[in-house]
Amino acid sequence: MIEKDVFTALKTVCDRVYPLFMPDDAVYPSITYQVVFDGTEQGVAGCVSGRNTRFQVDIYSKKYGEAKALKGDAVLKLLELNAGNISAQDLYEDEIKLYRQLIDFKIKE
């Protein structure tokens, strides 16, 4: 299951990895991940040619440099899973006073 592989890869980057959202008592840095799209691709004559899953990973930290470094490490681990179309964005969550790195990518099985 590709979602388990993503979780395992992210756990090598940070001990605190959660699906969808962080617990209220989260310690930072922390990582969340979620499936944004999970579908099949059809090839010639309607044959299913594979599964295409799009993920979003969010890295939260009190320190900007730490968030950026973890993003770099996470991207390297995701590349080992043959992740493609990787994009990232710098964000700041003013309400909770945390830096956030958003990573969006696809994995085709």
Secondary structure, DSSP 8 states (H G I E B T S, - for coil): -HHHHHHHHHHTT-S-EEESS--TT--SSEEEEEEEEEEEEE-GGG-EEEEEEEEEEEEEESSHHHHHHHHHHHHHHHHHTT-EEEEEEEEEETTTTEEEEEEEEEEE-
